[in-house]
Amino acid sequence: MAATGQAAHNLAAFDQSEKMMEIRNILRVSANEGNASSVISLNNLGTSREAVYIVTLLRKHGYTVDYGEDVIIVKW
């Protein structure tokens, strides 16, 4: 289901945020090291709203995101 209205605007803005760039950098470094996935602590994702946006955007950009205990597992 595609985001519409204010939700789409908020996601688009968050996609360009410093927090999202930080997450992408973590994934880029991990991939460059030859890893097939990365584990990111929920504490590193910020607020609950930021975590939801991050997971939504990662999935939108083709990543698989699974949940562990207090972590997300991002696969590419």
Distance bins in CASP14 RR format, pairs under 12 A and 6 or more apart:
PFRMAT RR
TARGET T0000
AUTHOR 0000-0000-0000
RMODE 2
METHOD distances of the structure
MODEL  1
1 7 0 0 0 0 0 1 0 0 0 0 0
1 8 0 0 0 0 0 1 0 0 0 0 0
1 56 0 0 0 0 0 1 0 0 0 0 0
1 59 0 0 0 0 0 1 0 0 0 0 0
1 60 0 0 0 0 0 1 0 0 0 0 0
2 8 1 0 0 1 0 0 0 0 0 0 0
2 11 0 0 0 0 1 0 0 0 0 0 0
2 12 0 0 0 0 0 1 0 0 0 0 0
2 56 0 0 0 0 0 1 0 0 0 0 0
2 60 0 0 0 0 1 0 0 0 0 0 0
3 9 0 0 0 0 1 0 0 0 0 0 0
3 10 0 0 0 0 1 0 0 0 0 0 0
3 11 1 0 1 0 0 0 0 0 0 0 0
3 12 0 0 0 0 1 0 0 0 0 0 0
3 13 0 0 0 0 0 1 0 0 0 0 0
3 14 0 0 0 0 0 1 0 0 0 0 0
3 15 0 0 0 0 0 1 0 0 0 0 0
3 52 0 0 0 0 0 1 0 0 0 0 0
3 53 0 0 0 0 0 1 0 0 0 0 0
3 56 1 0 0 1 0 0 0 0 0 0 0
3 57 0 0 0 0 0 1 0 0 0 0 0
3 59 0 0 0 0 0 1 0 0 0 0 0
3 60 0 0 0 0 1 0 0 0 0 0 0
4 10 0 0 0 0 0 1 0 0 0 0 0
4 11 0 0 0 0 0 1 0 0 0 0 0
4 12 0 0 0 0 0 1 0 0 0 0 0
5 11 0 0 0 0 1 0 0 0 0 0 0
5 12 0 0 0 0 0 1 0 0 0 0 0
6 12 0 0 0 0 0 1 0 0 0 0 0
6 13 0 0 0 0 0 1 0 0 0 0 0
7 13 0 0 0 0 0 1 0 0 0 0 0
7 14 0 0 0 0 0 1 0 0 0 0 0
7 49 0 0 0 0 0 1 0 0 0 0 0
7 52 0 0 0 0 0 1 0 0 0 0 0
7 53 0 0 0 0 1 0 0 0 0 0 0
7 56 0 0 0 0 1 0 0 0 0 0 0
8 14 0 0 0 0 0 1 0 0 0 0 0
8 15 0 0 0 0 0 1 0 0 0 0 0
8 53 0 0 0 0 0 1 0 0 0 0 0
8 56 0 0 0 0 0 1 0 0 0 0 0
8 57 0 0 0 0 0 1 0 0 0 0 0
8 60 0 0 0 0 0 1 0 0 0 0 0
9 15 0 0 0 0 0 1 0 0 0 0 0
9 16 0 0 0 0 0 1 0 0 0 0 0
9 53 0 0 0 0 0 1 0 0 0 0 0
10 16 0 0 0 0 0 1 0 0 0 0 0
10 17 0 0 0 0 0 1 0 0 0 0 0
10 49 0 0 0 0 1 0 0 0 0 0 0
10 50 0 0 0 0 0 1 0 0 0 0 0
10 52 0 0 0 0 0 1 0 0 0 0 0
10 53 1 0 0 1 0 0 0 0 0 0 0
10 56 0 0 0 0 0 1 0 0 0 0 0
10 57 0 0 0 0 0 1 0 0 0 0 0
11 17 0 0 0 0 0 1 0 0 0 0 0
11 20 0 0 0 0 1 0 0 0 0 0 0
11 49 0 0 0 0 0 1 0 0 0 0 0
11 50 0 0 0 0 0 1 0 0 0 0 0
11 52 0 0 0 0 1 0 0 0 0 0 0
11 53 1 0 0 1 0 0 0 0 0 0 0
11 54 0 0 0 0 0 1 0 0 0 0 0
11 55 0 0 0 0 0 1 0 0 0 0 0
11 56 1 0 0 1 0 0 0 0 0 0 0
11 57 1 0 0 1 0 0 0 0 0 0 0
11 58 0 0 0 0 0 1 0 0 0 0 0
11 59 0 0 0 0 0 1 0 0 0 0 0
11 60 1 0 0 1 0 0 0 0 0 0 0
11 61 0 0 0 0 0 1 0 0 0 0 0
12 20 0 0 0 0 0 1 0 0 0 0 0
12 53 0 0 0 0 0 1 0 0 0 0 0
12 56 0 0 0 0 0 1 0 0 0 0 0
12 57 0 0 0 0 1 0 0 0 0 0 0
12 60 0 0 0 0 0 1 0 0 0 0 0
13 19 0 0 0 0 0 1 0 0 0 0 0
13 20 0 0 0 0 1 0 0 0 0 0 0
13 53 0 0 0 0 1 0 0 0 0 0 0
13 57 0 0 0 0 0 1 0 0 0 0 0
14 20 1 0 1 0 0 0 0 0 0 0 0
14 21 0 0 0 0 0 1 0 0 0 0 0
14 23 0 0 0 0 0 1 0 0 0 0 0
14 45 0 0 0 0 0 1 0 0 0 0 0
14 46 0 0 0 0 0 1 0 0 0 0 0
14 47 0 0 0 0 0 1 0 0 0 0 0
14 49 0 0 0 0 1 0 0 0 0 0 0
14 50 1 0 0 1 0 0 0 0 0 0 0
14 51 0 0 0 0 0 1 0 0 0 0 0
14 52 0 0 0 0 1 0 0 0 0 0 0
14 53 1 0 1 0 0 0 0 0 0 0 0
14 54 0 0 0 0 1 0 0 0 0 0 0
14 55 0 0 0 0 0 1 0 0 0 0 0
14 56 0 0 0 0 1 0 0 0 0 0 0
14 57 1 0 0 1 0 0 0 0 0 0 0
14 58 0 0 0 0 0 1 0 0 0 0 0
14 60 0 0 0 0 0 1 0 0 0 0 0
15 21 0 0 0 0 1 0 0 0 0 0 0
15 23 0 0 0 0 0 1 0 0 0 0 0
15 24 0 0 0 0 1 0 0 0 0 0 0
15 53 0 0 0 0 1 0 0 0 0 0 0
15 54 0 0 0 0 1 0 0 0 0 0 0
15 56 0 0 0 0 1 0 0 0 0 0 0
15 57 1 0 1 0 0 0 0 0 0 0 0
15 58 0 0 0 0 0 1 0 0 0 0 0
15 60 0 0 0 0 1 0 0 0 0 0 0
15 61 0 0 0 0 1 0 0 0 0 0 0
16 24 0 0 0 0 0 1 0 0 0 0 0
16 53 0 0 0 0 0 1 0 0 0 0 0
16 57 0 0 0 0 0 1 0 0 0 0 0
17 23 0 0 0 0 1 0 0 0 0 0 0
17 24 0 0 0 0 0 1 0 0 0 0 0
17 46 0 0 0 0 0 1 0 0 0 0 0
17 49 0 0 0 0 0 1 0 0 0 0 0
17 50 0 0 0 0 1 0 0 0 0 0 0
17 53 0 0 0 0 1 0 0 0 0 0 0
17 54 0 0 0 0 1 0 0 0 0 0 0
17 57 0 0 0 0 1 0 0 0 0 0 0
18 24 0 0 0 0 0 1 0 0 0 0 0
18 25 0 0 0 0 0 1 0 0 0 0 0
18 46 0 0 0 0 0 1 0 0 0 0 0
18 50 0 0 0 0 0 1 0 0 0 0 0
19 25 0 0 0 0 0 1 0 0 0 0 0
19 26 0 0 0 0 0 1 0 0 0 0 0
19 40 0 0 0 0 0 1 0 0 0 0 0
19 44 0 0 0 0 1 0 0 0 0 0 0
19 45 0 0 0 0 1 0 0 0 0 0 0
19 46 1 0 0 1 0 0 0 0 0 0 0
19 47 0 0 0 0 1 0 0 0 0 0 0
19 49 0 0 0 0 0 1 0 0 0 0 0
19 50 1 0 1 0 0 0 0 0 0 0 0
19 51 0 0 0 0 0 1 0 0 0 0 0
19 53 0 0 0 0 1 0 0 0 0 0 0
19 54 1 0 0 1 0 0 0 0 0 0 0
19 57 0 0 0 0 0 1 0 0 0 0 0
20 26 0 0 0 0 0 1 0 0 0 0 0
20 27 0 0 0 0 0 1 0 0 0 0 0
20 45 0 0 0 0 0 1 0 0 0 0 0
20 46 0 0 0 0 0 1 0 0 0 0 0
20 50 0 0 0 0 1 0 0 0 0 0 0
20 51 0 0 0 0 0 1 0 0 0 0 0
20 53 1 0 0 1 0 0 0 0 0 0 0
20 54 1 0 0 1 0 0 0 0 0 0 0
20 55 0 0 0 0 0 1 0 0 0 0 0
20 56 0 0 0 0 0 1 0 0 0 0 0
20 57 1 0 0 1 0 0 0 0 0 0 0
20 58 0 0 0 0 1 0 0 0 0 0 0
20 60 0 0 0 0 0 1 0 0 0 0 0
20 61 0 0 0 0 1 0 0 0 0 0 0
21 27 0 0 0 0 0 1 0 0 0 0 0
21 28 0 0 0 0 0 1 0 0 0 0 0
21 54 0 0 0 0 0 1 0 0 0 0 0
21 57 0 0 0 0 0 1 0 0 0 0 0
22 28 0 0 0 0 0 1 0 0 0 0 0
22 29 0 0 0 0 0 1 0 0 0 0 0
22 40 0 0 0 0 0 1 0 0 0 0 0
22 44 0 0 0 0 1 0 0 0 0 0 0
22 45 0 0 0 0 1 0 0 0 0 0 0
22 46 0 0 0 0 0 1 0 0 0 0 0
22 50 0 0 0 0 0 1 0 0 0 0 0
22 54 0 0 0 0 1 0 0 0 0 0 0
23 29 0 0 0 0 0 1 0 0 0 0 0
23 30 0 0 0 0 0 1 0 0 0 0 0
23 38 0 0 0 0 1 0 0 0 0 0 0
23 40 1 0 0 1 0 0 0 0 0 0 0
23 41 0 0 0 0 0 1 0 0 0 0 0
23 44 0 0 0 0 1 0 0 0 0 0 0
23 45 1 0 0 1 0 0 0 0 0 0 0
23 46 0 0 0 0 0 1 0 0 0 0 0
23 50 0 0 0 0 1 0 0 0 0 0 0
23 51 0 0 0 0 0 1 0 0 0 0 0
23 53 0 0 0 0 0 1 0 0 0 0 0
23 54 1 0 1 0 0 0 0 0 0 0 0
23 55 0 0 0 0 1 0 0 0 0 0 0
23 57 0 0 0 0 1 0 0 0 0 0 0
23 58 1 0 0 1 0 0 0 0 0 0 0
23 61 0 0 0 0 0 1 0 0 0 0 0
23 63 0 0 0 0 0 1 0 0 0 0 0
23 65 0 0 0 0 0 1 0 0 0 0 0
23 72 0 0 0 0 1 0 0 0 0 0 0
23 74 0 0 0 0 1 0 0 0 0 0 0
24 30 0 0 0 0 0 1 0 0 0 0 0
24 31 0 0 0 0 0 1 0 0 0 0 0
24 38 0 0 0 0 0 1 0 0 0 0 0
24 40 0 0 0 0 0 1 0 0 0 0 0
24 54 0 0 0 0 1 0 0 0 0 0 0
24 57 0 0 0 0 1 0 0 0 0 0 0
24 58 0 0 0 0 1 0 0 0 0 0 0
24 61 0 0 0 0 1 0 0 0 0 0 0
24 63 0 0 0 0 0 1 0 0 0 0 0
24 74 0 0 0 0 0 1 0 0 0 0 0
24 76 0 0 0 0 0 1 0 0 0 0 0
25 31 0 0 0 0 0 1 0 0 0 0 0
25 32 0 0 0 0 0 1 0 0 0 0 0
25 38 0 0 0 0 0 1 0 0 0 0 0
25 40 0 0 0 0 0 1 0 0 0 0 0
25 44 0 0 0 0 0 1 0 0 0 0 0
26 32 0 0 0 0 0 1 0 0 0 0 0
26 33 0 0 0 0 0 1 0 0 0 0 0
26 35 0 0 0 0 0 1 0 0 0 0 0
26 37 0 0 0 0 0 1 0 0 0 0 0
26 38 1 0 0 1 0 0 0 0 0 0 0
26 39 0 0 0 0 0 1 0 0 0 0 0
26 40 1 0 0 1 0 0 0 0 0 0 0
26 41 0 0 0 0 0 1 0 0 0 0 0
26 44 0 0 0 0 1 0 0 0 0 0 0
26 45 0 0 0 0 0 1 0 0 0 0 0
26 54 0 0 0 0 0 1 0 0 0 0 0
26 58 0 0 0 0 0 1 0 0 0 0 0
26 63 0 0 0 0 0 1 0 0 0 0 0
26 72 0 0 0 0 0 1 0 0 0 0 0
26 74 0 0 0 0 1 0 0 0 0 0 0
27 33 0 0 0 0 0 1 0 0 0 0 0
27 34 0 0 0 0 0 1 0 0 0 0 0
27 35 0 0 0 0 1 0 0 0 0 0 0
27 36 0 0 0 0 0 1 0 0 0 0 0
27 37 0 0 0 0 1 0 0 0 0 0 0
27 38 1 0 1 0 0 0 0 0 0 0 0
27 39 0 0 0 0 0 1 0 0 0 0 0
27 40 0 0 0 0 1 0 0 0 0 0 0
27 54 0 0 0 0 0 1 0 0 0 0 0
27 57 0 0 0 0 0 1 0 0 0 0 0
27 58 0 0 0 0 1 0 0 0 0 0 0
27 61 0 0 0 0 1 0 0 0 0 0 0
27 62 0 0 0 0 0 1 0 0 0 0 0
27 63 1 0 0 1 0 0 0 0 0 0 0
27 64 0 0 0 0 0 1 0 0 0 0 0
27 65 0 0 0 0 0 1 0 0 0 0 0
27 72 0 0 0 0 0 1 0 0 0 0 0
27 73 0 0 0 0 0 1 0 0 0 0 0
27 74 1 0 0 1 0 0 0 0 0 0 0
27 75 0 0 0 0 0 1 0 0 0 0 0
27 76 1 0 0 1 0 0 0 0 0 0 0
28 34 0 0 0 0 0 1 0 0 0 0 0
28 35 0 0 0 0 0 1 0 0 0 0 0
28 38 0 0 0 0 1 0 0 0 0 0 0
28 63 0 0 0 0 0 1 0 0 0 0 0
28 74 0 0 0 0 0 1 0 0 0 0 0
28 76 0 0 0 0 0 1 0 0 0 0 0
29 35 0 0 0 0 1 0 0 0 0 0 0
29 38 0 0 0 0 1 0 0 0 0 0 0
29 40 0 0 0 0 0 1 0 0 0 0 0
30 36 0 0 0 0 1 0 0 0 0 0 0
30 37 1 0 0 1 0 0 0 0 0 0 0
30 38 1 0 1 0 0 0 0 0 0 0 0
30 39 0 0 0 0 1 0 0 0 0 0 0
30 40 0 0 0 0 1 0 0 0 0 0 0
30 63 0 0 0 0 0 1 0 0 0 0 0
30 73 0 0 0 0 0 1 0 0 0 0 0
30 74 0 0 0 0 1 0 0 0 0 0 0
30 75 0 0 0 0 0 1 0 0 0 0 0
30 76 0 0 0 0 1 0 0 0 0 0 0
31 37 0 0 0 0 1 0 0 0 0 0 0
31 38 0 0 0 0 1 0 0 0 0 0 0
31 63 0 0 0 0 0 1 0 0 0 0 0
31 74 0 0 0 0 1 0 0 0 0 0 0
31 75 0 0 0 0 0 1 0 0 0 0 0
31 76 1 0 0 1 0 0 0 0 0 0 0
32 38 0 0 0 0 0 1 0 0 0 0 0
32 76 0 0 0 0 0 1 0 0 0 0 0
34 76 0 0 0 0 0 1 0 0 0 0 0
35 73 0 0 0 0 0 1 0 0 0 0 0
35 74 0 0 0 0 0 1 0 0 0 0 0
35 75 0 0 0 0 1 0 0 0 0 0 0
35 76 0 0 0 0 1 0 0 0 0 0 0
36 63 0 0 0 0 0 1 0 0 0 0 0
36 64 0 0 0 0 0 1 0 0 0 0 0
36 73 0 0 0 0 0 1 0 0 0 0 0
36 74 0 0 0 0 0 1 0 0 0 0 0
36 75 1 0 0 1 0 0 0 0 0 0 0
36 76 1 0 0 1 0 0 0 0 0 0 0
37 58 0 0 0 0 0 1 0 0 0 0 0
37 63 0 0 0 0 1 0 0 0 0 0 0
37 64 0 0 0 0 1 0 0 0 0 0 0
37 65 0 0 0 0 1 0 0 0 0 0 0
37 66 0 0 0 0 1 0 0 0 0 0 0
37 68 0 0 0 0 0 1 0 0 0 0 0
37 71 0 0 0 0 0 1 0 0 0 0 0
37 72 0 0 0 0 0 1 0 0 0 0 0
37 73 1 0 1 0 0 0 0 0 0 0 0
37 74 1 0 0 1 0 0 0 0 0 0 0
37 75 1 0 1 0 0 0 0 0 0 0 0
37 76 1 0 0 1 0 0 0 0 0 0 0
38 44 0 0 0 0 0 1 0 0 0 0 0
38 58 0 0 0 0 0 1 0 0 0 0 0
38 63 0 0 0 0 1 0 0 0 0 0 0
38 64 0 0 0 0 0 1 0 0 0 0 0
38 65 0 0 0 0 0 1 0 0 0 0 0
38 66 0 0 0 0 0 1 0 0 0 0 0
38 71 0 0 0 0 1 0 0 0 0 0 0
38 72 0 0 0 0 1 0 0 0 0 0 0
38 73 1 0 0 1 0 0 0 0 0 0 0
38 74 1 0 1 0 0 0 0 0 0 0 0
38 75 0 0 0 0 1 0 0 0 0 0 0
38 76 0 0 0 0 1 0 0 0 0 0 0
39 65 0 0 0 0 0 1 0 0 0 0 0
39 66 0 0 0 0 1 0 0 0 0 0 0
39 67 0 0 0 0 0 1 0 0 0 0 0
39 68 0 0 0 0 1 0 0 0 0 0 0
39 69 0 0 0 0 0 1 0 0 0 0 0
39 70 0 0 0 0 0 1 0 0 0 0 0
39 71 1 0 1 0 0 0 0 0 0 0 0
39 72 1 0 0 1 0 0 0 0 0 0 0
39 73 1 0 1 0 0 0 0 0 0 0 0
39 74 1 0 0 1 0 0 0 0 0 0 0
39 75 0 0 0 0 0 1 0 0 0 0 0
40 46 0 0 0 0 0 1 0 0 0 0 0
40 51 0 0 0 0 1 0 0 0 0 0 0
40 54 0 0 0 0 1 0 0 0 0 0 0
40 55 0 0 0 0 0 1 0 0 0 0 0
40 58 0 0 0 0 1 0 0 0 0 0 0
40 63 0 0 0 0 0 1 0 0 0 0 0
40 65 0 0 0 0 1 0 0 0 0 0 0
40 66 0 0 0 0 0 1 0 0 0 0 0
40 67 0 0 0 0 0 1 0 0 0 0 0
40 68 0 0 0 0 0 1 0 0 0 0 0
40 70 0 0 0 0 0 1 0 0 0 0 0
40 71 1 0 0 1 0 0 0 0 0 0 0
40 72 1 0 1 0 0 0 0 0 0 0 0
40 73 0 0 0 0 1 0 0 0 0 0 0
40 74 1 0 0 1 0 0 0 0 0 0 0
40 75 0 0 0 0 0 1 0 0 0 0 0
41 51 0 0 0 0 0 1 0 0 0 0 0
41 68 0 0 0 0 0 1 0 0 0 0 0
41 69 0 0 0 0 0 1 0 0 0 0 0
41 70 1 0 0 1 0 0 0 0 0 0 0
41 71 1 0 1 0 0 0 0 0 0 0 0
41 72 0 0 0 0 1 0 0 0 0 0 0
41 73 0 0 0 0 0 1 0 0 0 0 0
41 74 0 0 0 0 0 1 0 0 0 0 0
42 48 0 0 0 0 1 0 0 0 0 0 0
42 50 0 0 0 0 0 1 0 0 0 0 0
42 51 1 0 0 1 0 0 0 0 0 0 0
42 52 0 0 0 0 0 1 0 0 0 0 0
42 54 0 0 0 0 0 1 0 0 0 0 0
42 55 0 0 0 0 0 1 0 0 0 0 0
42 65 0 0 0 0 0 1 0 0 0 0 0
42 67 0 0 0 0 1 0 0 0 0 0 0
42 68 0 0 0 0 1 0 0 0 0 0 0
42 69 0 0 0 0 1 0 0 0 0 0 0
42 70 1 0 1 0 0 0 0 0 0 0 0
42 71 1 0 0 1 0 0 0 0 0 0 0
42 72 1 0 0 1 0 0 0 0 0 0 0
42 73 0 0 0 0 0 1 0 0 0 0 0
43 50 0 0 0 0 0 1 0 0 0 0 0
43 51 0 0 0 0 1 0 0 0 0 0 0
43 70 1 0 0 1 0 0 0 0 0 0 0
43 71 0 0 0 0 1 0 0 0 0 0 0
43 72 0 0 0 0 0 1 0 0 0 0 0
44 50 0 0 0 0 0 1 0 0 0 0 0
44 51 0 0 0 0 1 0 0 0 0 0 0
44 54 0 0 0 0 1 0 0 0 0 0 0
44 70 0 0 0 0 0 1 0 0 0 0 0
44 71 0 0 0 0 1 0 0 0 0 0 0
44 72 0 0 0 0 1 0 0 0 0 0 0
44 74 0 0 0 0 0 1 0 0 0 0 0
45 51 1 1 0 0 0 0 0 0 0 0 0
45 52 0 0 0 0 1 0 0 0 0 0 0
45 53 0 0 0 0 1 0 0 0 0 0 0
45 54 1 0 1 0 0 0 0 0 0 0 0
45 55 0 0 0 0 1 0 0 0 0 0 0
45 56 0 0 0 0 0 1 0 0 0 0 0
45 57 0 0 0 0 0 1 0 0 0 0 0
45 58 0 0 0 0 0 1 0 0 0 0 0
45 65 0 0 0 0 0 1 0 0 0 0 0
45 67 0 0 0 0 0 1 0 0 0 0 0
45 70 0 0 0 0 0 1 0 0 0 0 0
45 71 0 0 0 0 1 0 0 0 0 0 0
45 72 1 0 0 1 0 0 0 0 0 0 0
45 74 0 0 0 0 0 1 0 0 0 0 0
46 52 0 0 0 0 0 1 0 0 0 0 0
46 53 0 0 0 0 1 0 0 0 0 0 0
46 54 0 0 0 0 1 0 0 0 0 0 0
46 55 0 0 0 0 0 1 0 0 0 0 0
46 72 0 0 0 0 0 1 0 0 0 0 0
47 53 0 0 0 0 1 0 0 0 0 0 0
47 54 0 0 0 0 0 1 0 0 0 0 0
48 54 0 0 0 0 0 1 0 0 0 0 0
48 55 0 0 0 0 0 1 0 0 0 0 0
49 55 0 0 0 0 0 1 0 0 0 0 0
49 56 0 0 0 0 0 1 0 0 0 0 0
50 56 0 0 0 0 0 1 0 0 0 0 0
50 57 0 0 0 0 0 1 0 0 0 0 0
51 57 0 0 0 0 0 1 0 0 0 0 0
51 58 0 0 0 0 0 1 0 0 0 0 0
51 65 0 0 0 0 0 1 0 0 0 0 0
51 67 0 0 0 0 0 1 0 0 0 0 0
51 70 0 0 0 0 0 1 0 0 0 0 0
51 71 0 0 0 0 0 1 0 0 0 0 0
51 72 1 0 0 1 0 0 0 0 0 0 0
52 58 0 0 0 0 0 1 0 0 0 0 0
52 59 0 0 0 0 0 1 0 0 0 0 0
52 65 0 0 0 0 0 1 0 0 0 0 0
52 72 0 0 0 0 0 1 0 0 0 0 0
53 59 0 0 0 0 0 1 0 0 0 0 0
53 60 0 0 0 0 0 1 0 0 0 0 0
54 60 0 0 0 0 0 1 0 0 0 0 0
54 61 0 0 0 0 0 1 0 0 0 0 0
54 63 0 0 0 0 0 1 0 0 0 0 0
54 65 0 0 0 0 1 0 0 0 0 0 0
54 72 0 0 0 0 1 0 0 0 0 0 0
54 74 0 0 0 0 1 0 0 0 0 0 0
55 61 0 0 0 0 0 1 0 0 0 0 0
55 62 0 0 0 0 0 1 0 0 0 0 0
55 63 0 0 0 0 1 0 0 0 0 0 0
55 64 0 0 0 0 0 1 0 0 0 0 0
55 65 1 0 1 0 0 0 0 0 0 0 0
55 66 0 0 0 0 0 1 0 0 0 0 0
55 67 0 0 0 0 1 0 0 0 0 0 0
55 71 0 0 0 0 0 1 0 0 0 0 0
55 72 1 0 0 1 0 0 0 0 0 0 0
55 73 0 0 0 0 0 1 0 0 0 0 0
55 74 0 0 0 0 1 0 0 0 0 0 0
56 62 0 0 0 0 0 1 0 0 0 0 0
56 63 0 0 0 0 0 1 0 0 0 0 0
56 65 0 0 0 0 1 0 0 0 0 0 0
56 72 0 0 0 0 0 1 0 0 0 0 0
57 63 0 0 0 0 1 0 0 0 0 0 0
57 65 0 0 0 0 1 0 0 0 0 0 0
57 74 0 0 0 0 0 1 0 0 0 0 0
58 64 0 0 0 0 1 0 0 0 0 0 0
58 65 1 0 1 0 0 0 0 0 0 0 0
58 66 0 0 0 0 0 1 0 0 0 0 0
58 72 0 0 0 0 1 0 0 0 0 0 0
58 73 0 0 0 0 0 1 0 0 0 0 0
58 74 1 0 1 0 0 0 0 0 0 0 0
58 75 0 0 0 0 1 0 0 0 0 0 0
58 76 0 0 0 0 1 0 0 0 0 0 0
59 65 1 0 1 0 0 0 0 0 0 0 0
59 66 0 0 0 0 0 1 0 0 0 0 0
59 72 0 0 0 0 0 1 0 0 0 0 0
59 74 0 0 0 0 1 0 0 0 0 0 0
59 75 0 0 0 0 0 1 0 0 0 0 0
59 76 0 0 0 0 0 1 0 0 0 0 0
61 74 0 0 0 0 0 1 0 0 0 0 0
61 76 0 0 0 0 1 0 0 0 0 0 0
62 74 0 0 0 0 0 1 0 0 0 0 0
62 75 0 0 0 0 1 0 0 0 0 0 0
62 76 1 0 0 1 0 0 0 0 0 0 0
63 72 0 0 0 0 1 0 0 0 0 0 0
63 73 0 0 0 0 0 1 0 0 0 0 0
63 74 1 0 1 0 0 0 0 0 0 0 0
63 75 1 0 0 1 0 0 0 0 0 0 0
63 76 1 0 1 0 0 0 0 0 0 0 0
64 72 0 0 0 0 0 1 0 0 0 0 0
64 73 0 0 0 0 1 0 0 0 0 0 0
64 74 1 0 0 1 0 0 0 0 0 0 0
64 75 1 0 1 0 0 0 0 0 0 0 0
64 76 1 0 0 1 0 0 0 0 0 0 0
65 71 0 0 0 0 0 1 0 0 0 0 0
65 72 1 0 1 0 0 0 0 0 0 0 0
65 73 1 0 0 1 0 0 0 0 0 0 0
65 74 1 0 1 0 0 0 0 0 0 0 0
65 75 1 0 0 1 0 0 0 0 0 0 0
65 76 0 0 0 0 0 1 0 0 0 0 0
66 72 1 0 0 1 0 0 0 0 0 0 0
66 73 1 0 1 0 0 0 0 0 0 0 0
66 74 0 0 0 0 1 0 0 0 0 0 0
66 75 1 0 0 1 0 0 0 0 0 0 0
67 73 1 0 0 1 0 0 0 0 0 0 0
67 74 0 0 0 0 0 1 0 0 0 0 0
68 74 0 0 0 0 0 1 0 0 0 0 0
END
